[in-house]
Amino acid sequence: MALDFLAPTDSTADPGPAAADALPHDTQARPQARLLALRQTFTRLGPEFYSSHAPQGLPQPRLRLVSEDAARLLGLRAPRPEEPLDVPSCAQWAHLFSGNAAAAEPAEREGCEAISTVYAGHQFGNWAGQLGDGRAHLLGEAPAPDAEQAQGHGWWEVQIKGAGRTPWSRHADGRAVLRSSLREFLCSEAMWHLGVPTTRALCLVDSDLPVRREGIESAAVVARLSPSFLRFGHFEHFSHSGRHDALRRLVDYTVERLYPQAAQASNPALALLRAVSEATATLVARWQCVGFVHGVMNTDNMSMLGWTIDYGPFGFVDAFDPGYTPNTTDAYGRYAWARQPAVARWNLLALAQALLPLIGDEASARDAVEEFADHFMPAMRDGMQDKLGLGPARDDDPDLVQDWLDLLAACRADWSIAHRQLAHCVAQPQAGVPGALQAQFAAWPQRLQDWLERLQRRLDGLDAAQRAERAARMRQVNPCYVLRHHLGQAAIAQAQAGEFGAARRLQQVLRRPYEEQPGCEDLAAAPPADAGPPVLSCSS
């Protein structure tokens, strides 16, 4: 069925937990220009995989943030959200990406209703049963003008998050609040520019619609992009419920779209597991190297693409603690920095169990999961070799790297600053230790000096040009800027007061995280002593 716009929810329907959802959106100006040519392909799988369900949208939506980089992925020219809200392009984007309407030119015989998908999952290691897109609506997919920018895929799926209840919302309201939406927007774009595979954030729309969390907050919607939003949990849902025919259809669909090379294998389900294992290993190694902690590595938050998805209580490491977790719910540190690789492997075992009815041989499935270590360990090793300026690995390098990590932990040194400053020691050893680096190891200055002497012995034989080349490579992998918790909190506080200047400044600086940008020294600094702890709740 072809629709120019998805109709708003009937105002006579039961409004559920958020009574303000019954506000009549049709009293607002409704721009009629189309933005995107969208189609749905997931619906081919059958009605048991999804529900067609129009978003409830937002009353009087305001376009607050736009990623020009992400807009170009769709061939769109991004409006400037700092312009007056009545500028037609801003109003059009706010209308579409709040869920108030969906523009579409569906492909032949393919309708384009918004859908939400069903999945299941393990949460904190326990089987949670059926879950699903409780606050996410897939508007459809748009062709990618440049497939290289989509990592070789020819399309981008467009999903909005926070636009109201779906059949999978259970007792929730399907809403997202401004603070969590702003964090997801900023972090997903920051991660992309750090070189970490991630869903993209296209724009953020907010409204005065009240939403109850810890208190009354305002609603917001993030529009995000990915070649696929399929999760491990999609496969768990159909496997655990014994619907193996549906599971096979899902595997065939995933192989066709995401891993076409697996179709040539004698056992495509096994080849799919191997491909996902490799992609996940590469992803987690990159998380570790930039000091990112996901915070909620449940199987329903693990992407089949091997991309970062679902930014809830995430965090970047400041003072290095291998046991750091940003999630206040994670009392036992299951998802701490040091445990992310092991949890990723555990999640792959859960995926392997889900695929076992199609793989057939348990030993082969386990071997495919064990390939995670075969990919993670070299990726992590190479990442740390680059971070420390060591170049090609030598036999004694693992001890040098481990002793560095131990020293960082003992001194609670700032992960980003310590690695960034280390480049000066590699480039110009005769210049001495930079004061900014010494400050990070004030508790153990002699241990730092001893380790740096070992580093210099390791680099003996390099001439000045070679050292400069090593240091330049270090600056390409050790960011100057990451989305630190206190910076995000400051941007949120301003945004909640209606001012998005801090958020836009962060967004622009984080587009070039490896370049030192004049006037942005405050965004590269460690948190002030009175900053709150870098932890968040799952509702954050």
N, C-alpha and C positions, 0 to 999 in steps of 0.2 A: 504494500500500500504506500503510495507516494504522499508525503506530507511536506508542506513548506515549513510548518512549525508544529511542534508537539503542543497540543492543547493543554492549558493549565488544569490542575486537578479540580474536579467538581467541588465547589465551595459548600455543597450540602453534605459531602461525605464526612464521616467521623474524623475529626481532626487529630485524634490521638493525643499523645503526651504534650505536644507543642500546640497549644490552642491557637496561637497566632498563625498557624499554617492555613487557617481558613480565610485569611485575608484575601479579598478578590483581586487577583493579579490583572484581570481584564480591565480594571479602571485605569491602568497605566498606559502611556504611549507605547505602541508596539511597532518598532521599526520592521520594515518588511523586506529589506534587502537580504539576499542570501550570502552567507559567508563561505560555506563549504559544500563540496560534493561528497556526501557520505553514503556508505552502504554498510549493511550488516552481513557478516559471514558466519558468525558463531551460531546463528539461528539454524544453519544447515544441519546441525547435530541433532536437533529434535527438541521438543518442548520440555523434556525433563531436565535440560541443561540450563534453562534460563526462565525468566519471567519478563514479559513486556509490561513496562510500568512507567508511566509518565512521571518525570520529576515534579515535585511540588513547587520548586523554584523559590524565589525570594521576593518579598515586596520592596519596591523602590531600590533595586540593586544598583551598586556603585562599583565601577571598575577602578580598582586600586593599584594593582601591579600587573605589568605585562612583561614577558620575556621576548624581546625582539628576536633573539636567537632561536627560540622555540617556534615563534611565529613563522620565521623563514622556512622551517622544516615543513610547514604546510603550504608554503607559497603565499602566505598572508602578509600584508603590511600592517604592522602593529600600530594601534593608536597610542597616543601619549596620555596615560592616565592622570598626569598632573594637570592636564587641561581641564577647563570647566566640564562638569559632568553632563551638560546638555549638548556637548559636541556630538554630532550624529554617530560617528564611528565608535565613540566611547559608549554611547547608549546602546548601540547595536551589540557590541561585545558583551556588555553587562547583561543584556536581555538573553542572549544565547547561552552564555557560559554560567549564568546563575541557575539554569534549568527552566527558565520561564518559557523558552521556546527552543526548538532545534531546527536549524535550516538544513535541508537535504535535497540532493538530486539523486535518488537511489538508482543503482544500476538495474538493468532490465531484470525483472522477476525477483528482485531482492528488496523487500520492504526495509524501512529504516526507522522503526520505532525504537525508542530507548529501551535497553534491556539491563537487567541485573542478573548475575550468574550465581549459581549455587555451588558451594564447595564445603569441605569439612576440614579437620586438621587436629594436630596435636599442639596443645598450648602448655608451655612449661613442662613438656614431657608427658603430659596426660592427654588421653583421647577426649576431645571436646565434642565429638559428633558433628552434626550438621551446623554449618555456619553460612556464609554467603555474603554477597555484596549488600550489607545492611544499610549503607549510605552512599553507594557508588552506582552511577548510571553510565553505561556505555552508550554513547550517542551514535557510534559507528566508526568506520575507518575511512581515512582520507588518503588518496595517493600521495606518495612522497616524491616531490619533484626531483630530489637527489637521493637515490637509494644508498649512496655511500654514507650520507649523514644519518641514515636509519640503520647503520651497521649491516648493510647489504639487503635489507628488507625494502619492499616496494610500497609500504604503507605505514601510516601511523594510526593506531586506535586512539580515539578521543573519548576521555572519560571525565565526568564531573563527580566530585566528592563532596557531599554535604548538602545535597539538594532535596533531602527529605526521605521519608520512609520507603522501603521496598518490602516485598514479601519475606525477605530474610532478615529484617531488622529486629525480629523478636519483640522485645518490650522497649526497644530504644526508639528515639525520635528521628533517626536518620540524618541528623544535623551535624555539622562541624562548627566549632567556634573560631573566632578570629585568631586567637593565639596559636592554636594548633595548625590552622590553615596557613598562617604566615610562616611558621617554622617549616612546614613541608615545602612551600613555595621556595623559600630561600635556600633550604638545604639541598633539595633535589637539583636546583640550578648550580649551586656551589659544587656539589659532587661531580656533576657533568664536566665542569671546567677544571676540576682536579684530575680528570681522566678516569673517573670511577664509573663503570656502567650503572645507569640509573634511569628510572622514569623521569620524564621532563615535566616542568611546570610551565604551562602556557600563560595562565593569568590567574589573578585572585579577585574575586568579587565579594563585596560584603553588603550588609543591610543592617537596619536597626531591629530586625526581628529578634526578640528575646529568646534565649536558650538557657535552660538551667543545667549547670554542671556543679562545681563546688558552690557557685552562686549564680546570679543571673548574668549572662554574657550575651554578646551579639553574635549573630550567625554569619558564616562566610562559606564560600564554595571555591575550591581549587579545581581548575581544569588541567588535566595532566595527560601526557602522551606517552605511548609505548608501542612498539610493534606487537606486543601481546601482554595482556594482564593475567595470563594463565599462571596458576600457582600449584605447588605440590598438592595442596588440599583439594583441587579439582579432581585429581586422580584418586586420592584417598576416599573421596565421597562415594564414587561409583564402585570402587573395589570393595570397601568395607560393607557396602549394602548388597554385595553379590550381583551387581548388574554388569556382568562382564562384557556383554554385547555393547552396552553404552561405553564402557571403558575402552574397548577396542576402537570404537568410532572416535573417541577423544584422542587416543594415541595416533590414529591415522591422520586426524586433522592437525595435530601438533607437529608430526613429522613433515607433513606436506608443507606447512607454513613456516616452521621455524628451523627444522633440521632435515631438509630434503635429502641430504646424503644418506641419512639413516634408512631411507626407503629401499636402498639397494642392498641392505644387509640381509642375511638369512633370517635374522630375528630383529625386526625393526624396533620392538619395544626395548630390547636389550641395548641396541645401538642408541636409542633415545636416552636411556639411563646413563650410558657412558658419556654422551655429549653433555648432558646436564651436569654430570659429576665434574667434568673438566671446566665447564663455564662457571660453576659455583666455586671451584677451587681458585680460579683466577680472580673472581670477585672478592673472596674473603681475604686473599693475600693483599689485594689493594686496600681493602678496609684497614687491615693491620698496619700497613705501611704509612697511611696518612693519619693513623690514630683515631679512626672512626669506630664507634660502638653502636650497633644497631639498636640494641635494647630489648627487642621483642622478636627474636628469631624463631617464632612458632612456624610450623610447616605451612600454615595458611598465609604466612608473610614471606614465603620463599618463591621467587620467580623461576619459572621454567626456562626463561631466557638467561638466567644467571645475572640479572640486573638487580640493583637495590630497589626495593619497593616498600611503601608504607612507612613513612617517617613519623613514628610515635614518640616515645621517650628515648630519642637518640642522643648522642653526645660525641664531641671530639675531646680527646684526652688533653687536659692541661697539665697539671702536675702528674707525672707518670706513675700509675699504679696498675700493674697487670690485672688486679682484681676489680678494677673500676667498672661499674655498671651504672648507666644513667636512669635506670628504671626503679622507682621507689617500691614497686610491687615485687621486684626480683630479690627477695630477702636472702637467698642463698647464693647469689651471684652466678646463676646459671648462664646468663648472657654477658658475662664480663669480657673485657678485651681479650684476655688470655684464653678464654674458653670458646671463642667464636669458631675457630677451626674444628674443634671436636663436636660442637653443636651442629655445624654444617654437615659433618659426616653423619651424625645421628639422624638428621633430617633426611639425608639421602638414603639412609637405611629404611626410613619410613616410606619414602617414595618407592624404593625397591620392593618393599613388601606390598605396596599398592599395585605395582606392575607385575608382580610374580604370577598371577593367573595367566598373563600373556607371555611372560618370559619362559615360564615352565620349569627352569632349572635353578634351584636356590643357590647352588655354588656359583653359577655364572652371574647371578644377580649380585651376590656378595662381592665377587671379584670386580665387578663394575664399580661398586661403591669404593672398594679399596683403591681404585685408580685415583680417587680424590687426593690421597697423600702423594701419589706419583706426580700430580700436577701442582698441588699446593706447595710442597716443600721447595722445588726449584723456583717457583714464582716468588715465594717469600725470601728465599736466599738471594735471588737476583735483585729483588727490591731493596733489601738491606745492604747489599754490596754497593748499589748505586747511592743509597742514602748516606753511607759513610765514606764514599769516594774510593772504595777499595778496588774497583775494576774487576777483572776476571778472578773467580774464586780460587783460593789456595787452601791447602789442607788445614792450616791452623786458623783460617778465618772464622769458622763457627765459634771458637773460643773467644776470639776478639769481639765478635758481635754480641755473644751472650754476656760477656763481662761489661760491655757498654750498656746493655739493657738492665743488668743488675745495678750498675752505677746510677742510671737514670732513676730506677725505682728507689734506691737507697736515699737519694737526695730529693726525691719528688721533683725532679727537674721537668721543666715545661717541654713537652714532646716536640712541638713545632719550633720553638725558639732554639732549643739545644741543637737540633739537626740543622737548622738554617745557619746558625753561627759557626758550626763545625767546618763549613766550607772555607772560612777564613784561615783556619789552621792548615787546611790542605793546600790552599793556594799560596800562602805566604808564611811558612813555619817560622821564619826569622823574625816576624813581626810580633811574636808572642801571642798569648791567649787573649782574645777579645774580652773586655770587661763584661759584656752582656752574657758571654758563655761562663765566665768565672762565677757570676752571680747565681747561675742556676745550680752550681755545685758548692755553694758556700759552706755547707755542712761537712764536705769531704774534699777539700781542695787538693790534698796530696793524692787521693785516689784518682782524681781527674788528671793531675799531672802525670802520674804513672801510666795511666791508660793512653794519654796523648803521646807519651814517649814511645809506647808500643806501636801506636798508629804511624808515627813518623818513621820508625824502623821498617814497618811494613811497606811504606811508600818510598824507601831508599831506592835511588836509581832513576827516579823520575826527574826530568829537567823542568825548568820553570814553565815552559809551554805545556808540557804534559800535566803538570799540577794545575795550571789554569784551566785546562780542558776538563780535568776531573771535577774541579770546583764548579765549573759552569754546569756540568751534568748534575751535580748535587743540588744546585739551585733550580734545576728543572724538575726535580722530584720531591724536594723539600719545600712545601709552600710557606710563603710569608704570611698568608691570610687563610684562616679557616673560620667557619661559623661557630665561634666560641659561644658558650652558653650565656655569658653576661651580655654579649653584644645582641644576641637574639632577644633576651629579656628587655633590654633597653628599647629595641625597635618595637617590640610588642606593646610596651607601656605607652610609647608615643602613638602607635596605631590605635590603641583603645581610646585615646583622646582625640582621634580623628586626624592625626598628623602622620604622614607616611614618608617624611623626608629621610629619617634614619634608615628605614627599610630600603628605600631606593638607593641610598648611598651604599649600604651593604651589598645590595644586589650588583651594583656596578663594579665595586672593588673586587668582589668575589668572582667576577668574570675573568680576572687576570690574577689568579692566586699566586703565581710564581714570580710575578714582577713586583719589585718594590715601587710603590706609588707615592710620590711626594704629597705630603699633607695627610697621609693616612696612617701615620705611625701609631695612633691610638688603636687602630683596628688590628695591628700586629702585636700589640703588647699583651703580656700575661694579665689575667684578671686582677683587679685591685684586691687588696687584702680583705676588704669588707664585702666582696661579692658573695652572693649566696652560693650554696653548693650546686654543682652542675648535675642536678637530678630532676626528673620529671615524673609525673604520674601517667598512667595509660590514657587518661582523659585529656592530657596536655597536647 
